[in-house]
Amino acid sequence: MHIRWFMLLTGILTAFVIFGGCTSNTSPSTPPASPGSIQPVQSGQPVQPAASSGQLTLSVASLSPGSALPDVYTCKGTSESPAVSWSGIPAGTKSLVLILDDPDAISGTFTHWLVYNIPPRSGELAQGQPNAKVLSNEAQHGESSTGERGYKPPCPPIGSTHRYIFHLYAADIYLPLPTADRAAIDQALAGHILEKTEFITTFKR
């Protein structure tokens, strides 16, 4: 009898050891994230810089590109500077530079008007600007090819037609120049032009 109970108990213990040893000690795997859980953001394309407010454009008075300058803006009239306006300033623009030149001058390109450190927010230069060093909108007048400050009206040789090109530059800096001629402006702008545009006119005397 004792032997029978001993064998039965031994069998029970053996079965317990065998089946109990099959139990895994590893932790259960992490359940998949639910649809509403936050997933890591994967890096994609580089973050793009701020877009510009549009293509830089320039307007001169009420003229169409390629049209003739009215006499009022030339040596045949009252020699007033024309109204100039712009739009589409690029993001990051700190100042604007306006240059009017004559690429057909006999002695080489002649600069008739140079205005720099124009505040982009101003949107325009009104007609008939004075030849002051600093204008009412805080822009600064540079020197024409004659060495004089302010607007030098177009006045080509009699019988000849010249082009008069208005150039507008959007710069990423404020030009630290108390006074400047064309060479100084060109040097200061080097590497700092965000965008540029031009408006071509003509004049025959």
C-alpha positions in Angstrom: 0.0 0.0 0.0 2.7 2.4 1.0 4.7 1.5 -2.1 1.6 2.2 -4.3 1.0 5.7 -2.8 4.7 6.5 -3.1 4.7 5.6 -6.8 1.5 7.7 -7.3 3.0 10.7 -5.6 6.2 10.4 -7.5 4.3 10.4 -10.8 2.4 13.5 -9.9 5.6 15.4 -9.0 7.2 14.3 -12.2 4.3 15.6 -14.3 4.3 18.9 -12.4 8.1 19.5 -13.1 7.7 18.6 -16.8 4.7 20.7 -17.6 5.7 23.6 -15.3 9.1 23.9 -17.0 7.4 24.7 -20.4 6.2 28.0 -19.1 8.1 30.9 -20.7 9.9 33.4 -18.5 10.1 36.1 -21.3 7.9 39.1 -21.2 5.1 39.3 -23.7 5.8 41.3 -26.8 4.7 44.9 -26.9 1.3 45.2 -28.4 1.0 47.2 -31.7 0.1 50.8 -31.4 -3.5 51.6 -31.5 -4.8 53.7 -34.4 -5.0 56.8 -32.2 -1.6 56.6 -30.7 1.2 59.1 -31.6 3.8 57.7 -34.0 7.3 59.1 -34.5 7.6 61.6 -37.3 9.9 60.4 -40.1 12.2 63.0 -41.6 11.4 63.8 -45.2 12.3 66.7 -47.4 14.3 69.6 -45.8 12.3 72.4 -44.4 11.9 75.0 -47.1 12.7 78.7 -46.4 10.0 81.2 -46.3 8.6 81.9 -49.7 8.8 85.3 -51.3 5.8 87.5 -51.5 5.9 87.2 -55.3 8.0 88.0 -58.3 9.8 91.4 -57.9 8.2 93.9 -60.3 9.0 97.5 -61.0 6.7 100.2 -62.5 7.7 103.7 -63.7 5.0 106.4 -63.7 2.2 105.1 -65.9 4.5 104.0 -68.7 4.6 100.6 -70.5 7.9 98.8 -70.7 9.8 100.0 -73.8 7.9 103.3 -74.1 9.4 106.7 -74.4 10.1 108.9 -71.3 7.8 112.0 -71.3 9.7 115.3 -71.6 8.8 116.2 -68.0 11.4 113.7 -66.8 14.2 114.8 -69.2 16.3 117.9 -70.0 13.6 119.0 -72.5 11.1 119.4 -69.7 11.2 120.2 -65.9 13.8 117.5 -65.2 11.6 115.8 -62.5 12.3 112.3 -61.4 9.5 109.9 -62.3 7.3 108.1 -59.8 8.6 104.6 -59.3 6.8 101.8 -57.5 7.4 98.1 -56.8 5.8 94.9 -55.5 6.8 91.3 -54.8 9.5 92.0 -52.4 11.4 88.8 -51.5 11.4 87.5 -47.9 14.5 88.7 -46.1 14.9 92.0 -47.9 16.5 94.6 -45.7 16.8 97.4 -48.3 16.2 98.3 -52.0 18.5 100.0 -54.4 17.2 101.9 -57.5 19.6 102.8 -60.4 18.7 104.6 -63.6 21.4 104.3 -66.3 22.0 104.9 -70.0 23.9 102.0 -71.5 24.1 103.8 -74.9 26.1 106.8 -73.7 29.1 107.5 -75.9 31.6 107.3 -73.0 30.1 104.1 -71.6 27.2 103.4 -69.2 26.1 106.7 -67.6 24.4 106.6 -64.2 21.5 109.2 -64.0 20.0 108.3 -60.7 21.0 106.2 -57.7 18.9 105.7 -54.6 19.9 103.2 -52.0 18.7 101.9 -48.5 15.2 102.4 -49.7 12.8 100.8 -47.0 11.0 98.0 -48.7 7.8 98.9 -46.9 7.5 102.3 -48.6 6.3 100.7 -51.9 7.2 103.7 -54.0 9.2 106.9 -54.7 6.9 109.7 -55.5 7.5 111.9 -58.6 9.8 114.9 -58.3 12.2 113.8 -55.5 14.5 116.5 -54.2 18.2 116.1 -54.6 18.6 115.7 -50.8 21.1 113.3 -49.3 18.3 111.6 -47.2 14.8 111.5 -48.5 11.5 111.6 -46.5 11.2 107.8 -46.5 14.8 107.6 -45.1 16.3 106.4 -48.4 19.6 107.9 -49.4 20.7 109.6 -52.6 23.9 108.5 -54.3 25.9 110.2 -56.9 25.3 110.2 -60.7 28.1 109.8 -63.1 28.6 113.6 -63.0 29.5 113.3 -59.3 26.3 115.2 -58.3 23.8 113.9 -55.8 20.2 113.2 -57.0 18.4 112.8 -60.3 20.3 113.7 -63.5 17.7 113.9 -66.3 18.3 112.0 -69.5 19.7 114.3 -72.2 21.2 112.3 -75.2 22.8 114.0 -78.2 20.3 115.6 -80.5 18.9 113.1 -83.0 19.9 110.0 -81.2 17.7 107.6 -79.3 19.0 106.1 -76.0 17.7 103.4 -73.7 17.2 104.4 -70.1 17.0 101.4 -67.8 15.6 101.5 -64.3 17.2 98.7 -62.2 15.8 97.6 -58.8 17.7 95.4 -56.4 16.4 93.7 -53.3 19.3 93.3 -50.8 19.6 91.3 -47.7 21.6 94.0 -45.9 21.3 97.7 -45.2 24.3 99.3 -47.0 26.5 101.1 -44.4 27.5 103.9 -46.8 27.2 107.5 -45.8 27.5 108.5 -49.4 28.1 106.4 -52.6 28.7 106.4 -56.3 27.9 103.6 -58.7 31.2 101.7 -58.1 30.7 101.7 -54.3 27.1 100.5 -54.6 28.1 97.7 -57.0 30.8 96.6 -54.6 28.4 96.7 -51.5 25.7 94.7 -53.3 28.1 91.9 -54.4 26.8 88.7 -52.8 23.8 90.4 -51.2 21.2 90.6 -54.0 18.1 88.5 -53.3 16.4 89.4 -56.5 16.5 92.1 -59.2 14.4 93.5 -62.0 14.5 96.2 -64.5 12.2 98.5 -66.5 13.4 99.8 -69.9 12.4 103.2 -71.4 13.8 105.2 -74.3 14.3 108.9 -75.1 15.2 110.9 -78.2 16.1 114.5 -78.2 
